[in-house]
């Protein structure tokens, strides 16, 4: 799943901006200034994507790329959690032996700890996310870009 989606900023008749995402319609927010609206949009996008994962829904396809749209990226703390949940789901689909108990065994941690790491609403520290992703054959790569 991509963690960057394109948003539409619509001037609000009452002032400020409303932000919507064509590919993630449940992510709607706004702000008094363009900068505030885009800041709020990143969090709204994260909540919507984590909500989809929690509900077992399919990840949205990235299709909207109109030049009038603005790219919005999920904050890094949420992107790593999204990546972990996606990686676990992908591995468990292809390897029937992979479940939360097996992942806990591989990491030498309690099953409850894995449940927390895979919980979209639980704040998991980056080292734990990295360790779990490594056990799934994945790694985190950070890319720095100019701010929009």
N, C-alpha and C positions, 0 to 999 in steps of 0.2 A: 504494500500500500504506500502510495506517495504521502509524504507529510507536507507537501506544498500543493495548494489548490488556488485557483483563481477566483477572486472576489469582485463583486460589483459594488461600487460605492454610489449610493443614491442620495442626493441632497434631501434632507428631511424638511418638509414644509414648516415644521415648528423649530427648525434650527438644527445644525449638526448634520450628521450623515447616518444612513442606515446601510449596513453591510450584509450582503447575501452571497451565497456560494451556489452557482448553478449545479455543480456536481455533488454538493452536500446540502440539500435544501433545509435540513433541520438546523443548520448553523446560521443563526440570524442574530445580529447584534447592532450596536451603534455607538456613537460618541459625539461629543460637541465639536471636536476638531477632526480633521482628516487623520492626524497622527493618533489621537485617542481612539478613533473608530478602528483603525488598523491594529492597534494594540489589543483592543477588546476582541477583534476578529480572530487573532491568533489563539486566544483562550477559548473562544466559542467553537472554533474548528477542532481544537483538541478535545473538548468535551463531547462534541458530536461524534468524532472518530472513535473515542474510547467507548462511548455509548453503543455504537454499532458493534464493537467487539464484544462488549458485555452481553448484548442481546443475541449474539451469534449470527448477526447479519453479515452479508457479504460486504467486503470493502468497496467503496465507491470507485468507479473508473474515472480517471482524469481525462476529460474530454474538452472542457471549456478552455479555450486559449485565445480568445478574442483580444485584440490590441487595446480595447477599452477596459479590460479587466486588469486587476492588480494581483500579483502573486502574494500569497500569505502563507507563511510556514509555521507549523506547530512549534511551540517552544521546545527546546532540546530535552527538558526533563520529561515531557510527554512523548516526544518522538522515540526515545529509548524504550519506554514502556510499551508503546505501540509495536515497535520492532520485536520486542521479546514475545509478546502475545501472538503476533503473526508467525514468528519462527516456530514457537511451540505448536501452534495449530497445524502448520505445514508439515513439521516432522511427525507429529502424531497421526496425521492422515496417511503418510507413506510408510510409517513404521508402527504397526499395531502394538508392539511391545512398549512404545513410548507413551507413558501417562505421567501424571503428577507424582505418583509413588516411585516410578522408575527414575524420573528426573531427580527426585529427592535422594534416592539411593546413590546415583552417580555423583551428586554433589556432597554427599555425606551430611545432609541437613534433614531436619524434621519435615514431614509432609506438610505441616501447617505453614512452614516458611515458604515452600513452593507455592502454596495456595495464595499467600499474601503477595508474592512476587508476580503472580499471574493475575492478580485482582486489579482491574483498571482503576479502581478508586483508592488503592493503597499506595502511599508514597514510598517508593523503593529507592534506596541509594544507588548511585551509579556503579560502584564496585560490585554490588550484588547483581545488578542487571548484566554487567559485562561477564561475570562469572557464569551466570545462567545461560547467556547467549553462547559462550564458549562451549559449554556442555552440549549445546544443540548444534555445534559446528558453525557458529556465526561469530562475527565480531562487529564492534561499533567503529565506524569511520566518521571523523568529524571534518566537515568542509566549512570554511569561512568564506563569506561573500560580503560584498558591499551592501550596506543597508539601503533599502529603497527610499 
